[in-house]
Amino acid sequence: MEARSLVLVGRATTARRLAWCARARLPAAGRSAAAPPPPACRLLFSHRAPGGRWVVTAAAGAGTGQEVWKREREERETPTPTHPHYSFTKISSSHHSLFAQIEVKLRLPDAAAYGAVAAALGGPPARKATHHQENFFFDGPGKELGAERAVLRVRYYDTDRRALITLKGKQILVDGIGRGSEVEADAPDPKAARAWVEDPSGLLALDLPLLRDGVASRFGVSSLVCLGGFENVRQEFPFAGHTLELDETRFAWGTLYEIEVESGEPEVVKAKLEALLKEHAIPFSYSTTTKFHNFITGGQAEEEGR
């Protein structure tokens, strides 16, 4: 699918299918009476920009376009609303997925709280999966991605069972809810992908839209350097119709514990999660920094957030 951004102001734009799609997913106050959108059109996300405009990124038609950056440029050029509205739809194929990542992020103070959460969720019998992840990050020699608050990550699962390439846009964390854009693609050969930590040239050479159109073209990156990384043990549990991810993240300077739940209704999920933690007297706080930020600052950001 091809992702495009449009601003709904007054009359419909020439991209009629995108306008139909956006109109069908906006809150009632901004919606016109309309038939459902055509099957070829799916909304990725939207938010209300200053002045009451709705900025919508949607997908329509065929192909595998990965253009999520227009919406980010709009955000950089105008003040970001404190609580923007986001709709959520994931588009995926055998090669990639493209979506606006919205997740609840709660920090746990220690291993005891981490264990208590696992027990409250039902313990090993209820656990869906456990993943041993190694996360490595890459940037251009001139820190071209970092300058734009973009992050390129390769996540290895269970050594070489899977290698997932992710390009993230800037993330906004407010009251324990993170919002940001994200594009992902699986490496065609997870075993060969292990070599990228020592020689990142093979990563950038892959013919993937997120690397070709995102990293190389948009950010002007012609070579990569590995910044290092950290390990994470992730337990997955069912929770309120979602997958709750319980993380034990091991940095060079220490270990952090966190709960993450991706959802299109983060406020609802957060309320249910907080109720569960309070019921079991489990201490928690809202996450104020991302894992990558904690890694790149050597834990300094975590200390400042306390």
Helices and strands as residue ranges (DSSP letters): E 2-8, H 16-25, G 28-30, E 41-48, E 54-60, H 69-77, E 91-92, E 96-108, H 111-120, H 123-126, E 129-139, H 144-147, E 151-157, E 162-168, E 172-174, E 177-186, H 190-193, G 194-197, H 201-204, H 209-209, I 210-218, E 225-239, E 242-251, E 254-262, H 266-279, E 285-286, H 291-296, H 300-305
